[in-house]
Amino acid sequence: MTNLVVRRNNGRAVNPWKEMDKMINDFSRAYEASPRKPIVHIENEESRVVLTAELPGFAAEDLDIQVKENLLTIQALERAEKKKEEDKVVFERSFVLPEDLQSDRIEAEMKHGLLTLELPRKEKPAPLAVKVKG
């Protein structure tokens, strides 16, 4: 194979193969640095919202699910081998919760790589009848 060298306007020699390797390495580093987003299915029912996330290869103890104000965050962590290192976030997804959900009564279940969250809705108050005096 022959060496391919391209000269740019500034007269500097550029090896396109090295440039291509640099691009691929930069792309792979950027991909590894950011957490991936799991596929999520949301069912919006009258009495509840059911959220199902695909998290293959993770167990229940690898998950960190938090609700802060009205933001639900799901993280799947790769546990560090040494105590000095921090756990690495592999999957992360956040959702803004509607006001009519009871965030303190969320139930979570992990089975066969599927995380299922059941978010119950608050009961709607019964209509109030007002009597008119006359």
N, C-alpha and C positions, 0 to 999 in steps of 0.2 A: 504494500500500500504506500502510496506517495504522500508526502506531507503537503497539506493544502495551507497556503498562507495568503491572506488577503491584506492588501495595503489600504489603509484609510486615507482620507484627505490630508491628515496631519503627518503622513509618512510613517506612522507607527505600524509595525507588523502585528497582525492579529491572527491567532490560530482559532478557526471556528469550532474545532472539536473541544478545545479547552473552554471556550465560551459556552458551548452547549452543556458540558459537565457542570460548570458553575451555575447555570440556570437551573438545572435539575436538582443540584444540591441545595440551592436557595429555596426552591419550591418545597422539597421534602422537609427541610427544617421548619418552614412556616407551617406546614401541615401538622407536624408532630407537636409544635408548640401550643396550638389552640385545641381546646377540647372539642370533640365531635358532638353532634346533636343527634339524639336517638329519634327514631320514628315514633310518633305519638298519635294515638287515635282518641278523640274526645266525643263522648255521647252526652248530649244535653237533654236530660229528661225532666219531667215536671217536678219530681220530688228530689232529684239528685243529679250530679254530674259524675260520670265515670270516665276516668282518664287511664289509658293503657299505653305503656311505653315499652318498646322492645329493647332489652338490655341483655343480649346473649353473653354468656360467660361470666356473669356476675351473680353473687349471692346476696342475700338480704343484708348481711353485715358489711358489704361493700358500698351500700347506698347511704347517702346523707340527704334527707328530705327536710326542708325547713319552710316555715311560713313566717314571714315578717311583714306585719301590717296586712296588705292585700296581695303580696307577691309570694307565690309558691315556687321554690327552687328545688330541682332534683339533680343530684350529683352522684355519679358513679366513680368511686375512687379506686386507684391502684395502690394498695397498701405498700408502704416503704418497708424494706427488709430490716434496715437499721433504725433505731429509735431517734437518731440525730437527724435523719432525713425526714422531709415532710411527705405526706401522701400526695400522689399526683392525680389531678382531676382528669378523667378520661372522657366521660360524658357529662354534659351539663345542659339543662333546659329550664327556663323560667316562664311562669305564666302569671298574668294579672287575674286575680280572682274577682268575680262579681260580688257586689255587696250582699246579695241574698244567700250566700253560702255560710255554713257554720264551720269556720276554719278550725275550731277547737275539737271537732268531732270527725276529723278525717281518718279513714281507715285505709291501711296499705297492706298489700299482699304480694309476695314475689313467688312465682311458680314457673318453672321451665323457661326462664329467661324473659318472662313477661311481668312487668310491674303493673299492678292494678291499684289505682287510688279511687276510693269512693268518697265523694264530697257531698254530704247532705245539704239540702236547702233549708232555710228557716221557714217555719210555718207561717203562712199568710194569715194576718188577722181576719177574723170574721167581719163581714159588713156590719156597720153600726147603724141601727135605725134610730132616728131622732124624731120624737113626738112633738108635734106643733100644738101649742096651747091656743085656744081660740075662743 
